[in-house]
Amino acid sequence: MLVDVHAHFYHARTPRADWRERNVSRLTAGARIGISVHVASILGSWGLTSPIYFPSPRDVTAGNDALLALQREHVDRIRGYVCVNPNYTAHARAEIVRGLDAGMIGIKLAASRRADDRLLDPIAELARERRVPVLQHIWQHRRRDWPGQEASDAVELCTLARRHPDVRFILAHIGGGGDWLHSLRAVHDVPNVYVDLSGSGVDGGMLEDCVASVGVNRLLWGTDLTMDTGWAKLRYLELLLTKEELALVRWKNAARIFPPGAFPTD
């Protein structure tokens, strides 16, 4: 089995006129790679009617509705994160409950608020109550503020994780660009932070250093928007790890941190 813990889909209220084709192409490519389940999020309207990283409550709900529809259509292949904007606390908590009750299996936090901000505590507490992981958008070492987003890095995520030791946090796209060694040093001794291997970066030594820093038990395979680089990392992991270690990264770690029964086991 192979679980992609960081996938994205589109819907009609996004800037892409070819959204149907892009959704089909992800599933088609996933079948070629051997992906059993895409764990996905939709970031509101992807910037069409509110900013990508600051989606309005209306756009958050519409995106989650679209993903729930995809999950129902592809019941064996798609699982959903409830995407929320934590700046709207009451809406975010209500949306999490609605999404999880409808079959979603995790929470997605885009760059709407710094990861160490106390405003995220109510979201993390609900994640603890519902026993679901939180995928946090991360820059690999934030050196400055970036327009249009509240960019966080691993240090800030670890601050949140230490405040909520019973919640599993996923550090997004270690290969998404930036100083991934900075991130690995930060998460080394924070056992409830897992490293998502997705992103377009395929730097030499990256996967070896991920294994050395957090061990195979805290690595999760994923693709994000660039599935070809996810495939390349998977092929390299087949040479780097033993069969038993590879199974942990491919799906067993994900099965452990997501709700029981989230993925098929046969």
GURO-43694 format. One record per residue: residue in one letter; x, y, z of N, C-alpha, C in turn. Coordinates in steps of 0.1 Angstrom, whole numbers, padded with zeros to 4 digits, always signed. Layout:
// residues N
AXYZXYZXYZ
...
***
This chain:
// residues 266
M+0008-0012+0000+0000+0000+0000+0009+0012+0000
L+0004+0023-0006+0011+0036-0007+0001+0047-0004
V+0004+0055+0006-0005+0066+0010+0002+0079+0007
D-0004+0088-0001+0001+0102-0003-0005+0111+0007
V+0003+0115+0017-0003+0123+0028-0004+0138+0024
H+0000+0142+0012-0001+0156+0009-0005+0158-0006
A-0018+0158-0008-0024+0159-0022-0033+0171-0022
H-0035+0176-0035-0045+0187-0037-0054+0184-0049
F-0066+0189-0048-0075+0189-0059-0081+0202-0061
Y-0088+0204-0072-0095+0217-0076-0110+0215-0077
H-0117+0226-0079-0131+0225-0081-0136+0237-0090
A-0148+0238-0093-0153+0247-0103-0151+0262-0099
R-0150+0265-0086-0149+0279-0082-0134+0282-0079
T-0125+0278-0088-0111+0281-0087-0106+0287-0100
P-0094+0293-0101-0090+0300-0113-0088+0290-0125
R-0087+0277-0123-0083+0268-0134-0096+0264-0141
A-0096+0267-0154-0108+0262-0162-0106+0247-0165
D-0094+0242-0164-0092+0228-0166-0092+0219-0153
W-0100+0224-0143-0099+0217-0130-0103+0203-0131
R-0113+0199-0139-0116+0185-0140-0105+0177-0146
E-0098+0182-0156-0087+0175-0162-0076+0173-0152
R-0073+0183-0144-0062+0182-0134-0065+0172-0123
N-0078+0172-0119-0082+0161-0109-0080+0147-0115
V-0084+0146-0128-0083+0133-0134-0068+0129-0136
S-0060+0139-0139-0046+0136-0142-0039+0132-0129
R-0043+0138-0118-0037+0133-0105-0040+0119-0102
L-0053+0115-0104-0057+0101-0101-0050+0092-0111
T-0049+0096-0123-0042+0088-0133-0028+0086-0130
A-0021+0097-0127-0007+0096-0123-0005+0088-0111
G-0014+0090-0101-0014+0082-0089-0015+0067-0091
A-0023+0063-0101-0025+0049-0104-0012+0043-0110
R-0005+0051-0118+0008+0047-0124+0019+0045-0113
I+0019+0055-0104+0029+0054-0093+0026+0043-0083
G+0013+0040-0082+0009+0029-0072+0002+0035-0060
I-0002+0047-0060-0008+0053-0048-0022+0047-0046
S-0023+0042-0033-0036+0036-0029-0046+0046-0025
V-0041+0057-0017-0050+0067-0012-0043+0080-0013
H-0051+0090-0018-0046+0104-0018-0053+0111-0006
V-0045+0116+0004-0051+0124+0015-0049+0138+0011
A-0060+0145+0008-0060+0158+0000-0067+0169+0008
S-0064+0181+0003-0071+0193+0008-0073+0202-0004
I-0083+0211-0002-0086+0221-0012-0085+0235-0004
L-0077+0244-0009-0075+0256-0002-0085+0267-0007
G-0097+0265-0002-0108+0275-0005-0110+0275-0020
S-0109+0288-0026-0111+0290-0040-0098+0291-0047
W-0087+0287-0041-0074+0288-0047-0071+0302-0052
G-0076+0312-0045-0073+0326-0048-0083+0333-0057
L-0093+0326-0062-0103+0332-0071-0111+0343-0064
T-0117+0340-0053-0126+0350-0046-0121+0354-0032
S-0111+0348-0027-0104+0352-0015-0090+0347-0016
P-0080+0353-0009-0066+0349-0010-0064+0334-0007
I-0054+0328-0014-0052+0314-0012-0049+0311+0003
Y-0041+0319+0010-0037+0316+0023-0046+0323+0034
F-0055+0331+0029-0065+0337+0038-0079+0336+0033
P-0083+0323+0031-0096+0321+0025-0107+0325+0034
S-0118+0331+0028-0129+0335+0036-0137+0322+0041
P-0144+0324+0052-0152+0312+0056-0161+0306+0045
R-0167+0315+0037-0175+0309+0026-0167+0301+0017
D-0155+0306+0013-0146+0298+0004-0141+0285+0011
V-0138+0286+0024-0133+0274+0031-0144+0263+0030
T-0156+0267+0033-0167+0257+0033-0169+0252+0019
A-0169+0260+0009-0171+0256-0005-0160+0246-0009
G-0147+0249-0005-0136+0240-0009-0138+0226-0002
N-0142+0227+0011-0144+0214+0018-0155+0206+0013
D-0166+0213+0009-0177+0206+0002-0173+0199-0010
A-0165+0206-0018-0160+0200-0031-0152+0188-0028
L-0143+0188-0018-0135+0177-0015-0143+0165-0009
L-0153+0168-0001-0162+0158+0003-0169+0151-0008
A-0173+0158-0018-0180+0153-0030-0170+0143-0037
L-0157+0148-0039-0147+0139-0045-0145+0127-0037
Q-0145+0128-0024-0143+0116-0015-0154+0106-0017
R-0166+0111-0018-0177+0102-0020-0177+0096-0034
E-0172+0103-0044-0171+0098-0057-0160+0087-0059
H-0149+0090-0051-0138+0080-0052-0135+0075-0038
V-0144+0068-0033-0144+0063-0019-0132+0055-0015
D-0127+0048-0025-0115+0039-0022-0102+0047-0024
R-0102+0059-0030-0089+0065-0034-0087+0078-0028
I-0097+0085-0023-0095+0099-0017-0100+0100-0003
R-0091+0106+0005-0095+0110+0019-0093+0125+0020
G-0100+0131+0029-0099+0146+0030-0093+0151+0043
Y-0085+0162+0042-0083+0171+0053-0093+0182+0054
V-0098+0185+0065-0106+0197+0066-0097+0209+0066
C-0098+0217+0056-0090+0229+0055-0097+0241+0062
V-0090+0248+0071-0096+0259+0079-0087+0271+0079
N-0093+0282+0081-0086+0295+0084-0087+0298+0099
P-0077+0296+0107-0078+0297+0121-0081+0311+0126
N-0080+0321+0117-0083+0335+0121-0098+0336+0124
Y-0106+0327+0119-0121+0326+0122-0123+0314+0131
T-0120+0316+0144-0120+0305+0153-0133+0297+0153
A-0144+0304+0155-0157+0297+0157-0160+0289+0144
H-0158+0295+0132-0161+0289+0120-0152+0277+0118
A-0139+0279+0121-0129+0268+0119-0132+0256+0127
R-0136+0258+0140-0139+0246+0149-0152+0239+0144
A-0162+0247+0140-0174+0241+0135-0172+0234+0122
E-0163+0239+0113-0160+0233+0101-0153+0220+0103
I-0144+0220+0113-0136+0207+0116-0146+0196+0120
V-0155+0200+0129-0165+0190+0134-0173+0185+0122
R-0178+0194+0114-0186+0190+0102-0179+0181+0093
G-0166+0185+0090-0159+0177+0080-0155+0163+0086
L-0151+0162+0098-0147+0149+0104-0160+0141+0105
D-0171+0146+0109-0183+0139+0110-0187+0133+0097
A-0183+0140+0086-0187+0136+0072-0177+0126+0066
G-0166+0123+0074-0157+0113+0069-0143+0118+0066
M-0140+0130+0068-0126+0135+0066-0118+0130+0078
I-0104+0130+0076-0096+0123+0086-0084+0131+0092
G-0084+0144+0088-0073+0153+0094-0077+0167+0092
I-0068+0176+0097-0070+0191+0096-0058+0196+0088
K-0061+0206+0079-0051+0213+0071-0051+0227+0075
L-0039+0232+0079-0037+0246+0082-0028+0252+0072
A-0033+0261+0063-0025+0268+0054-0018+0280+0061
A-0011+0288+0054-0003+0299+0060-0012+0311+0063
S-0022+0308+0072-0032+0319+0076-0028+0325+0089
R-0020+0319+0097-0016+0323+0110-0003+0317+0114
R+0006+0324+0120+0019+0317+0125+0016+0305+0133
A+0024+0295+0131+0021+0282+0138+0022+0283+0153
D+0030+0292+0158+0032+0293+0172+0022+0303+0179
D+0013+0308+0171+0003+0318+0176-0007+0311+0185
R-0011+0317+0196-0020+0311+0206-0034+0309+0199
L-0037+0316+0188-0049+0314+0182-0051+0300+0176
L-0040+0293+0174-0041+0279+0169-0044+0269+0180
D-0043+0273+0193-0046+0264+0204-0060+0257+0203
P-0070+0265+0201-0084+0258+0200-0084+0248+0189
I-0077+0250+0178-0077+0240+0167-0070+0228+0171
A-0058+0230+0178-0050+0218+0182-0058+0210+0193
E-0065+0217+0202-0072+0210+0212-0083+0202+0206
L-0090+0207+0196-0100+0199+0189-0094+0187+0182
A-0082+0189+0176-0075+0178+0170-0072+0167+0180
R-0068+0171+0192-0066+0161+0203-0079+0154+0207
E-0089+0161+0208-0102+0155+0212-0107+0145+0201
R-0105+0148+0188-0110+0140+0178-0099+0130+0173
R-0087+0131+0178-0076+0122+0175-0073+0122+0160
V-0071+0133+0155-0067+0135+0141-0054+0143+0140
P-0046+0141+0130-0033+0149+0128-0036+0162+0122
V-0027+0171+0123-0027+0185+0117-0016+0186+0108
L-0019+0189+0095-0009+0192+0085-0007+0207+0084
Q+0005+0212+0087+0008+0227+0088+0017+0231+0076
H+0012+0240+0068+0020+0246+0058+0033+0252+0064
I+0045+0249+0059+0057+0253+0065+0067+0258+0054
W+0074+0269+0057+0086+0272+0049+0098+0266+0056
Q+0107+0261+0049+0119+0255+0055+0129+0266+0058
H+0128+0271+0070+0135+0282+0076+0130+0296+0070
R+0122+0302+0078+0116+0315+0074+0126+0326+0078
R+0131+0333+0067+0141+0343+0069+0135+0357+0070
R+0123+0358+0064+0116+0371+0064+0101+0369+0061
D+0093+0379+0062+0079+0378+0059+0077+0377+0044
W+0067+0370+0040+0064+0368+0026+0050+0374+0023
P+0048+0381+0012+0035+0387+0009+0025+0377+0008
G+0013+0380+0013+0001+0371+0011+0000+0359+0020
Q+0010+0357+0030+0009+0346+0038+0016+0348+0051
E+0011+0342+0062+0018+0342+0075+0027+0329+0075
A+0039+0331+0069+0048+0320+0068+0054+0315+0081
S+0053+0302+0084+0059+0297+0096+0070+0287+0092
D+0079+0285+0101+0089+0274+0099+0089+0264+0110
A+0098+0255+0109+0098+0243+0119+0099+0247+0133
V+0106+0258+0136+0108+0262+0150+0094+0267+0155
E+0087+0274+0148+0074+0278+0152+0064+0267+0154
L+0064+0257+0144+0056+0245+0145+0059+0237+0158
C+0072+0236+0161+0076+0229+0173+0072+0235+0185
T+0071+0249+0185+0065+0256+0197+0051+0251+0199
L+0043+0251+0189+0029+0246+0190+0029+0232+0194
A+0037+0223+0188+0037+0209+0191+0041+0206+0206
R+0050+0214+0211+0053+0212+0226+0042+0216+0235
R+0034+0226+0230+0022+0230+0238+0011+0219+0238
H+0011+0211+0227+0001+0201+0225+0008+0187+0223
P+0014+0181+0233+0022+0169+0230+0014+0157+0226
D+0000+0157+0228-0008+0146+0224-0014+0147+0210
V-0010+0158+0203-0015+0159+0189-0003+0156+0180
R-0006+0149+0169+0004+0146+0158+0003+0158+0148
F+0015+0164+0146+0016+0175+0136+0025+0170+0125
I+0021+0174+0112+0028+0170+0100+0034+0183+0095
L+0048+0183+0094+0055+0194+0088+0055+0192+0073
A+0048+0202+0067+0046+0200+0052+0058+0202+0044
H+0058+0195+0033+0068+0195+0022+0082+0199+0026
I+0089+0190+0032+0103+0192+0035+0111+0195+0023
G+0106+0190+0011+0113+0193-0002+0107+0205-0009
G+0100+0214-0002+0093+0225-0008+0102+0237-0010
G+0115+0236-0008+0124+0247-0010+0128+0253+0003
G+0140+0258+0004+0145+0265+0016+0155+0255+0023
D+0158+0259+0035+0169+0252+0043+0162+0241+0051
W+0161+0229+0044+0155+0218+0051+0164+0213+0063
L+0177+0215+0063+0185+0211+0074+0181+0219+0086
H+0177+0231+0085+0172+0239+0096+0160+0233+0102
S+0151+0228+0093+0139+0222+0098+0142+0209+0105
L+0151+0201+0100+0154+0188+0106+0161+0189+0119
R+0169+0200+0121+0175+0202+0134+0164+0206+0144
A+0154+0214+0140+0143+0218+0149+0134+0207+0154
V+0131+0197+0145+0121+0187+0148+0128+0174+0154
H+0141+0174+0154+0148+0162+0159+0143+0156+0172
D+0141+0165+0182+0137+0160+0195+0123+0164+0199
V+0114+0165+0189+0100+0168+0191+0092+0157+0185
P+0089+0146+0193+0084+0134+0188+0071+0134+0182
N+0063+0144+0184+0049+0145+0178+0049+0153+0165
V+0060+0156+0160+0061+0163+0147+0067+0152+0137
Y+0059+0150+0126+0062+0141+0115+0066+0149+0103
V+0075+0143+0095+0081+0150+0084+0074+0145+0071
D+0068+0154+0063+0062+0151+0051+0072+0153+0040
L+0075+0142+0032+0086+0142+0022+0082+0149+0009
S+0071+0155+0008+0066+0160-0005+0074+0173-0008
G+0070+0179-0020+0076+0191-0025+0085+0188-0037
S+0088+0198-0045+0096+0196-0057+0111+0194-0055
G+0116+0197-0043+0130+0196-0041+0134+0181-0040
V+0145+0178-0047+0151+0165-0047+0166+0166-0044
D+0170+0174-0034+0184+0177-0032+0191+0164-0028
G+0204+0163-0032+0212+0152-0027+0214+0152-0012
G+0212+0141-0006+0214+0139+0008+0202+0142+0016
M+0191+0148+0010+0179+0152+0018+0173+0140+0025
L+0171+0129+0017+0164+0118+0023+0172+0111+0034
E+0185+0110+0031+0194+0104+0041+0194+0112+0054
D+0194+0125+0053+0194+0134+0065+0180+0133+0072
C+0169+0132+0065+0156+0130+0071+0156+0117+0080
V+0162+0106+0074+0162+0094+0082+0171+0095+0094
A+0183+0102+0092+0192+0104+0103+0186+0113+0114
S+0178+0122+0110+0173+0132+0120+0161+0127+0128
V+0151+0121+0121+0139+0117+0129+0136+0102+0128
G+0144+0095+0120+0142+0080+0119+0130+0077+0110
V+0130+0065+0106+0119+0061+0096+0105+0061+0102
N+0104+0061+0115+0091+0061+0122+0084+0074+0121
R+0090+0085+0117+0084+0098+0117+0085+0104+0103
L+0086+0096+0093+0086+0100+0079+0073+0096+0072
L+0068+0105+0064+0055+0102+0057+0057+0106+0042
W+0054+0097+0033+0056+0100+0019+0044+0108+0014
G+0047+0117+0005+0037+0126-0001+0042+0132-0014
T+0034+0139-0021+0038+0145-0034+0036+0160-0034
D+0025+0166-0029+0020+0179-0030+0016+0181-0045
L+0021+0192-0052+0016+0195-0065+0025+0188-0076
T+0037+0184-0072+0046+0178-0082+0048+0163-0079
M+0040+0155-0086+0039+0141-0084+0052+0134-0089
D+0058+0140-0100+0070+0133-0105+0081+0133-0095
T+0083+0144-0087+0094+0144-0077+0091+0135-0066
G+0078+0133-0062+0074+0124-0052+0077+0110-0057
W+0075+0107-0069+0078+0094-0075+0093+0091-0074
A+0101+0102-0078+0116+0100-0078+0121+0097-0064
K+0115+0104-0054+0119+0101-0040+0115+0087-0036
L+0104+0083-0040+0099+0069-0037+0109+0059-0043
R+0113+0061-0055+0123+0051-0061+0136+0051-0054
Y+0140+0063-0049+0153+0064-0042+0152+0057-0028
L+0140+0059-0022+0138+0053-0009+0139+0037-0010
E+0135+0032-0021+0135+0018-0023+0150+0012-0023
L+0159+0021-0026+0173+0017-0025+0179+0020-0012
L+0174+0031-0005+0180+0036+0007+0175+0027+0020
L+0163+0022+0019+0157+0016+0031+0155+0001+0029
T+0154-0006+0040+0150-0020+0040+0135-0021+0036
K+0131-0033+0033+0117-0035+0029+0108-0031+0041
E+0111-0035+0053+0103-0031+0065+0103-0016+0067
E+0114-0010+0066+0115+0005+0068+0107+0012+0057
L+0108+0007+0045+0100+0014+0034+0085+0013+0036
A+0081+0002+0041+0066+0000+0044+0062+0011+0054
L+0070+0014+0064+0067+0024+0074+0064+0038+0067
V+0073+0041+0058+0072+0054+0051+0061+0054+0041
R+0059+0043+0034+0049+0042+0024+0035+0043+0030
W+0032+0037+0041+0018+0037+0046+0017+0034+0061
K+0026+0027+0067+0023+0023+0081+0024+0034+0091
N+0032+0044+0089+0033+0055+0098+0020+0063+0096
A+0015+0065+0084+0002+0072+0082-0009+0065+0088
A-0009+0052+0087-0020+0044+0093-0020+0045+0108
R-0008+0048+0114-0007+0049+0129-0012+0063+0134
I-0010+0074+0126-0014+0087+0131-0028+0092+0127
F-0033+0086+0116-0046+0089+0112-0056+0080+0119
P-0069+0084+0119-0079+0076+0126-0079+0061+0122
P-0082+0052+0131-0083+0038+0128-0093+0036+0116
G-0089+0028+0107-0098+0025+0095-0098+0035+0084
A-0089+0045+0085-0088+0055+0075-0084+0050+0062
F-0076+0039+0062-0070+0033+0049-0073+0018+0049
P-0075+0013+0037-0076-0002+0035-0063-0009+0040
T-0065-0020+0045-0053-0028+0050-0051-0041+0042
D-0059-0044+0033-0057-0056+0025-0052-0054+0011
***
